[in-house]
């Protein structure tokens, strides 16, 4: 068990990594969100095969943002509201985290703020393992589970698009 100061630094660093990831997603800044992940991170999302490493994660977001750009000039407006986060040290240089986020999305955003308030699209539960790399804590294992999902929700990439990225889950074409 780390001392109180080391634990506070670890918890704060892990929280900051989660914030960096979610703000990067919302700002469509792939380089920013990748700074939250270890280079060999594994990310599991519902309905998809796991993404392995920065290359898979980058390809996934590039495909989503490219698709959004074709739909509307301004792309989707998305905000992840991180509502709860609990970080616990596990083994030396590792910590476990459970966090919840409410996701709002306007797929027809016209570029003018404030946008009309949509209903929440998702409540997501994140279960993460962080790994200490030098003086930084990075997401090493990231698993997202949909706890509540609105009827408006749809996988952002089709099974064919996921197959092109080698991210179709087993059983998908």
Residue pairs with C-beta under 8 A, 6 or more apart in sequence:
1 7
1 89
2 10
2 89
7 89
10 87
10 89
10 95
10 130
10 132
10 137
11 87
11 95
13 130
13 136
13 137
14 87
14 95
14 97
14 128
14 130
14 137
15 85
15 87
17 36
17 130
17 137
17 138
17 139
18 36
18 82
18 85
18 97
18 99
18 126
18 128
18 139
19 82
20 32
20 33
20 35
20 36
21 33
21 36
21 37
21 139
22 33
22 80
22 82
22 101
23 29
23 32
23 33
24 30
24 31
24 32
24 33
24 34
24 35
24 36
25 33
25 61
25 78
25 80
26 78
26 79
26 80
28 61
28 65
28 75
30 57
30 58
30 61
30 62
30 65
33 57
33 61
34 54
34 57
34 58
36 138
36 139
37 43
37 54
37 57
37 138
37 139
37 140
37 142
38 131
38 133
38 138
38 139
38 140
39 53
39 54
40 52
40 53
40 140
41 52
41 53
41 54
41 57
41 138
41 139
41 140
41 141
41 142
42 50
42 51
42 52
42 53
42 140
42 141
42 142
43 50
43 51
43 56
43 57
43 142
43 143
43 144
44 50
44 51
44 142
44 143
44 144
45 51
45 144
46 144
46 145
46 146
47 155
47 169
47 172
48 155
48 162
48 167
48 168
48 169
49 162
49 166
49 167
49 168
49 169
49 170
51 57
51 60
51 167
56 165
56 166
56 167
59 165
60 157
60 165
60 167
63 157
63 161
63 164
63 165
64 156
64 157
65 75
67 156
67 157
67 161
68 75
68 76
68 107
69 75
71 107
71 108
72 107
72 108
72 109
72 110
73 111
74 109
74 110
74 111
75 109
76 105
76 106
76 107
76 109
77 105
77 106
77 109
77 115
78 103
78 104
78 105
78 106
79 103
79 104
79 105
80 101
80 102
80 103
80 124
81 101
81 102
81 103
81 104
82 99
82 100
82 101
83 100
83 101
83 102
84 98
84 99
84 100
85 97
85 98
85 99
85 100
86 97
86 98
86 99
87 95
87 96
87 97
87 130
88 95
88 96
88 97
89 95
90 96
90 129
93 131
93 132
94 129
94 130
94 131
94 132
94 140
95 129
95 130
95 137
96 127
96 128
96 129
96 130
97 126
97 127
97 128
97 129
97 130
98 125
98 126
98 127
98 128
99 125
99 126
99 128
100 123
100 124
100 125
100 126
100 147
101 122
101 123
101 124
101 126
102 120
102 122
102 123
102 124
103 120
103 121
103 122
103 123
103 124
104 117
104 118
104 120
104 121
105 118
105 121
106 115
106 116
106 118
109 115
118 152
119 150
119 152
120 148
120 150
121 149
121 150
121 152
121 153
122 146
122 147
122 148
122 149
122 150
122 153
123 146
123 147
123 148
123 149
124 144
124 145
124 146
124 147
125 144
125 145
125 146
125 147
126 142
126 143
126 144
127 143
127 145
128 139
128 140
128 141
128 142
128 143
129 139
129 140
129 141
130 137
130 138
130 139
130 140
131 137
131 138
131 140
132 138
146 153
155 162
157 165
157 167
159 168
159 172
159 173
160 173
162 168
162 169
162 172
163 172
163 173
